[in-house]
Amino acid sequence: MSPVLVSTYSAVTAAGVGEQALAGWLADRDGANADPGVPVGGLYDDVLPAPTGHALVDFDVRTHIGRKGTSTLDRATALSVVCCQDVLRRAEISIDETNRARVGVALGTSLGSFKSTSDYTRDTLVQERPYLVNPMLFPNTVMNCAAGQVAIKFGLMGVNATVAGGPLAFLNALRYANNVLDRGYNDVMLAGAVEEFTPHRAWASHLTGATGEVTSGEAAALFVLTTEQPPAWARLAPRARILAVATAYGPGGDGGAEQALIGCVDRVLRHAGRVGADVDLVVTGESIDEDRREYGPATRALGVEPRRLLPKRMLGECDAASGAVALAVVLAGGHRSLALLTGRGAGGAVGAALVERMSDDGPDRG
């Protein structure tokens, strides 16, 4: 892949909407201890596996985009639409007839809205007739609902893709977006990921052990990506450069996944023309300070042990959105120079991305 520029971004997390909210949240947390989040019992009538979580409890899509067209939006879609509105505003990109076909979306997810799919399926079983369900809610059951609604709301007629990949969803979306830009299909890609906080997801994360050390969270994050030679209307001040992304699958249990992750780190370094000693920050998808799953294999590939950051300890288990949250944390926290982002799924899927954070006058070197 060719390097792509990140000009701006927005994140909707437990911290609030936008970069400033996230930066303020991070300023009060060092990640040394897992943050339990906030009380979430009032969000739903259903019993939740934990009394606290990293949910945006006061989120109301109508306060951000108005009432029109919001009555049937599920939470994942609402988070995505609000995030997109904020990132387009921050980027000062005016979408019109001249460029709407040149702006696309690549959104990572686990399976869309777990709640919408489950509730709709249940209605077909408990209604007097299977077809006595609300047809207006059917679009929420398809995986690409959020990405589609983002395109409809803001008139984006470029490539529109939803990538399902669990913890690797964002890295896969980055690769997809880069391919779109590299082949000239679009001039701008909004690449990101979304995951909602609902009882369905909270219980799924709890029962699979993903929230053993941290509580369940939610997030939507989108990054404005361009090539290094964008058109004039998309020529924005760069914040970071995505130098390389690699994903792989390591069969055969932990050993296979660890070797696959080492291979991913080797590939991104080689592709970017860097060495392990250049990396000064490793951002992993782990929730505890242990070396086996991601940090250990990554540092074996690097040959050094840079500082480690664990975003899940500050913003919870955001599943498919975890990688997007990790990149947002790197940019919001002002971490300098070269960061390695890693991810690992339960079934052996692994990935890594090499991100060069830039200052106003070029890449930071110190």
VOLO-206441 format. One record per residue: x, y, z of N, C-alpha, C in turn. Coordinates in steps of 0.1 Angstrom, whole numbers, plus 5000, padded with zeros to 4 digits. Atoms other than C-alpha are relative to their C-alpha. Example, Ala and Ser with C-alpha at 12.3 -4.5 7.8 and 13.67 -1.06 7.14 Angstrom:
REM VOLO-206441
500949885000512349555078500950125000/499149895000513749895071499250115008/
REM end
This chain:
REM VOLO-206441
500849885000500050005000500950125000/499449875000501050364994499650075013/500349934988501250595024498850094997/501149915001498050795030500050105012/500049904990497551115049498750005008/501249984991495151165079500050155002/500149864998494051525078499350045013/500749974988491551525106499149885004/500850114996489251295125498950055010/500949984989486351275149499749875007/500350124992485451025176498850035009/501149994990482150975195500349885009/499650104990483150795227499350035013/500549974987482250785263500450145005/499549874997484251105265499150114995/500849905006481751285243500250004985/499949995014481651405207501150094996/499049925006484751525189501449995007/498750014996488451555194500350075014/499849934987488351815223499549925012/500650084989486151595244500949885003/499150124998488451295239501350045006/498749954995491651495246499850045015/500349974986490051625278499949885009/500150134993489151275289501349945003/498750064999492551145282501050075010/499149924992494251425301499949965015/500350034987492651295333500349855003/499850154998493650925328501449964994/498750055005497050755324500049864995/500150145004495850405317500649905009/499450094990497650265347499049915006/501150084994494350145362498850014991/501150015009491350035343498950095005/501149914997488550305343498749924999/501250085001485250135352498950074992/501049935007483250395333499050075008/501149934993479950545343498849915002/501250094998476650395356499250004987/500750025013474750255326498649935002/501250074997471750095343498750074995/501249935005469350375331499950004985/500149995015470050325294499049904995/500950105005468050005290499249945012/500750074990465349815309500649865003/499450134998467249495304501149995011/498950024990469649345330501350014992/498750005006473249425322501049925008/499150094992476249215332500950095010/499349924991477849515349499350135002/500849874998476449835365500750124994/499349895006479050055348500549964986/499550035014480350085312500550134994/499549885007481950325288499150044989/501149965010478750445271499850155001/500449865000477750795261498650015005/501450024994474750785285499050114996/500949895003473351125275499950034985/500049985014473651075238498650004994/501249995007470751195217500250054986/499649975013471151195180499250134995/500849885004468351465176500750135004/499449874996470351725195501250034991/498949985009473151685169499650034986/500449995014471351645136498650044997/501449975001467751735143499149885000/500950114999464651525144499749934987/500450065013464151465107500849874997/499350125004464951105097500749925011/499250074989466150995132499149905007/500950084992463150805144500349854999/499850145002464250465130501549975001/498650025000468050505134500349925013/499550074988469650245157501250075006/498949924993472450345181501350004992/498750015008475350225159499950104988/500249915011473950425129500050155005/500049864994473250735151501450055003/498749964997476750735164500850034988/499349985012478150705129499750134993/500549885006476050985115500550125007/499549884992476951225143501550024998/498549995002480651135139500350054987/499749955013480551195102499750154998/500349855000478851535106501150085006/498949934993481551635130501350004992/498850015007484451515109500050084987/500149925012483151685077500150155004/499949864995482752005097501450045003/498649974996486251995111500950004988/499150005012487751915077499650114991/500549895008485752205062499949964985/500350055013484951985032498650034996/501349975005481952115013499649904989/500450105009480151834996499050064990/500949945010478551944963500049914988/500150085012477851814928501449984994/498750015006481451864918500949895006/499150104993482951624944499449895007/500650104992480351414960500349854996/499650145005481251114938501449965003/498650034997484851144949500349985015/499850024986484251104986499349875004/500550134996483750745000500149975014/500150044986483250565032500549855001/499650144997484950245046499849995015/500350004986483450155080500149865005/499850134993484549865102498949975010/501050044991482049675123500249855004/500050154997481449335140498949944992/501150065009478049265125498950114999/501049905001476349605124499450025014/500749994987473749655152499549865005/500450134994473549335173498650015005/501449984995470449475190498950004989/501050005011468649555158499749874994/500250135006469249215143499349915009/500650104991468349025174498550045003/501349964997465249235182499049974988/500850025012463949205146499749854998/500250145001464448835145499149955011/500950044990462748795178498550044997/501349965004459748995165499349904991/500650105010459248745137499549885006/500350124993458948475163498850025009/501049984989456648635189498850074995/501249935006454348835166498949894997/501150105004450948665158500349944987/499550045014452248645122501450044998/498649965002455948645112500250134993/499849885008455348925088499450135007/500549884993453749155114501150075008/498949934994456949335121500150144993/499949875005457749695115501050014988/499150005012459249715079501050125001/499049885000460850055087501249965008/498850044992463249875111500849904993/499250115007464449615086501350054995/498749965004467249835072501050005011/499050014989468849835106500649875002/499550134998469349465105501149964990/498950035009471749475076501350075004/498749964995475449515083500450144996/499649875006475949815061499150125002/501049894998473150025075500750135004/499449884995475450275093500750074989/499249945011477750335063499050054989/501049955010474650365040499350125004/500749884995472950615062500950125000/499049895001476150825064500050054986/500049965014476250835026498850084997/501349945004472550925023499950145007/500249874993472651195050500950114995/499149905004475651375036500350004985/499950005015475351294999501349954995/498750055004478551094996499749894990/500350105011478350904963501249924996/498850085003481850754963499849855005/499950144996482850394972499450005014/500650024987480750275002500249865004/499750144996481949965021499949995015/500050044986481349795054500849885001/499150114998484049565066499849945014/500350074987483149305093501349935003/498750074996486249195112500250005015/499750004986485749225149501150095004/498949924996488849355166500950054989/499249965011490549375132499250094990/500849935010487749565115500650134996/499549875004489349905116501349994991/498850025008492749785103499649954986/500550045013490849605075499450124992/500649885007488849925067501150104995/498949925005492150115065500649954987/499450065012493549875040499050024988/501049985011490349895020500050144995/500049865004490350275020501250034992/498749975007493950285010499949944985/500150065014493250054980499150094991/500949915008490350284969500850124995/499349885004492650584970501149974991/498850035008495650414955499649974985/500550035013493550304925499350124993/500749885006492050654920498549994999/501550005000488450554926499450125007/500449884992488050834952501250095003/499049914995489951134963500150015015/500150004985488851124999499349885005/500750114993487950835021499850035014/500250004985486350845055500149865005/499850144996487750535071499850005015/500250004985486650435106499349875004/500750124995484650185127499050055010/501149974990481650175150499649885007/500650114991480349965179499150075010/500949944991477350045200500049935013/500250064987476649985237498549965001/501450054998473549765241500149885009/499950124992472649485264500549884992/499650125009473149235235501550004999/498550005001476749345230500749995013/499350014986477549385267500049865005/500050144996476449035274500949914991/499150085009478248895243501550025004/498749974996481449065254500349935014/499950064987480948945290500249854999/500050145000480248585282501249944992/498850055007483248555258501350045008/498949964992485548705285500750124996/499349885005486449015266500050125010/500149894990485349235295500449955014/499650054987487049035323500850115008/499149904993489449325331499550144997/500649875003487549625315498549984998/501450015003483949715310499750034986/500449985014482049725278499950154996/500049865005482250045257499450014987/500549975014481050205225500850124994/499349895007482550435199499750004985/499949985014482450565164501150104997/498949915004485450715148500350004985/499849995015486150845113501250094998/498749935003489450965098499950044985/500049965014489751175066501349974994/498850055006492251005044500150054985/499849965013493751135012501449954996/498750035005496751054990500950125003/499149894998499851264993499950114990/500349905010498651454962498550014997/501549985001494951534968499750114991/500449885007492951774947499950125009/500049874993492752134957498950005011/501149994991489352094974500249915012/499750094988490751824997501450015005/498649984996494151965003500050065014/500149964986494151975041501349985007/498850014992496852015067500049865006/499950144995498051655075500349995015/499750034986497951525111500949885002/499350134998499451185105500149944986/499850075012500650955078499949855003/500150154999499550585076501049944991/498950045008502750435064499849864994/500250145004501650065062499049935009/501050084992498949825073500249854995/499950145004499249445073499149925009/500950094992496749175084500449864996/499750145003497148805086499149915009/500750104992495748485100501049895005/499050104994497648255124499249885005/500750124995496047905127500849935010/499250094991496947655153500150055014/499949954986496247845185500950125002/499349884997498248105203501350024993/498749995006501548015188499950054985/500249965014500248055152499750154999/500449865000498648395160501250095003/498849924996501848515177501050024988/499150005011503948425147499550094989/500649925011501448585123500150155004/499949864996501548905143501450054999/498649965002505348915143500250024985/499949985015505148875105499450134996/500649875003502749165103500850125003/499149894996505049395122501250014991/498950005009507949285101499750064986/500449955013506049365069499750155000/500349855000504849715080501350085001/498749934999508449805090500750004987/499250015013509949675058499350084989/500749925011507249835036500250155002/499849864997507750175054501550044999/498549975000511550145052500550055014/499649964986511850175090500549885007/499550114992513449965117499450015014/500750004987512249865151500350115009/499649904991514250125169499450144997/500749875003512350405151498750015007/501350004994509150305169500150045014/499949964986508550485202498749985007/501350024993504950385210499449884994/500850115005503050055207498750015007/501349994995499350075210499349874997/500550145002497749735216498549995003/501450034997494249595218499849925012/500050084987495049425251499250095010/500749934989493049515282500849995013/499150024989495749405307501450024996/498549985002499449475311500749875000/499450125001500649145299500749994986/499150005012503149045271499749894990/500250125008501648735256499350034986/500950005012498948835231500650104989/499749905011500149155213501450075003/498849934998502949345230501249924999/498850095001505249055234500449974986/499650025014505148945197500450124993/499649885007505349305186501450045004/498649954996508449385207501149904995/499050095006510149065195500350034986/499749955014509649185160500850134999/499349875000510849535168501449995005/498750014994513849425188500250105011/499949904989513149695214498650005007/501249994992510449765240499650145002/500549864998508850105234498950015010/501149974991506350265256498749934995/501250065005502950085255498850085005/501349934997499450235255498949904999/501250095000496250045264498750085000/501249925000493250245252498849945006/501250074994490749985264499950035015/500149974986491750065300499450145003/500649864999490550425294498650014995/501249985007487650375271499249884998/500850125000486450025275500249914988/500050095011486049725252499150044989/500849955011484849875220500049914988/500050105010485349555199500450054986/499649965013485249655162500650144999/499649875000485850015170501350025008/498849994992488949945192501150064993/498949955007491450005165499850154996/500249865003489850335155500250095012/499849934988489750445191501550015003/498650004998493450355193500750114992/499449895008494350585164499650135005/500549874995492150865178500850035013/499349984988493950825212501450054997/498749965004497350855195500050154995/500049865005496351175177499550105011/500549914990494351325206501050025011/499149994989497051255231501350074997/498849925004499851425211501249915001/498850094999502151115212500850024987/499149965011505151195190500549884992/499250095009506851025161499249884995/500550125007506150665151499349915010/500750094992503450455166499649874992/500450135005502750085160498749965006/501350044995499049985163499949854997/500150145002498349615168498549965004/501350064997495149405169500049854999/500150145001494249045175498649955004/501350054997491048855173500049865007/500150134993489848545191500449884992/499850115009490148325161501349994993/498750005006493748395151500350114990/499849895009493248705130500950115007/499149904994495948965136500350114990/499749895009497049295122500950115007/499149894995499449595126500050114990/499949875008499649955113501150085006/498949914997502550195113499550144997/500649865002501450555119501050105004/499149904997503650855118499350135003/500749884996502251145137500850124996/499449895006503051475121499850135008/500249864995503551835134499650094989/500549905010502452145115501050014989/499049975010505752165097500749874995/499550125005506251795090500149895011/500050104990506851465108500950035012/499249994987507951475144501249904999/498950104999511351315149500549985014/499550024987511851345186499049995011/
REM end
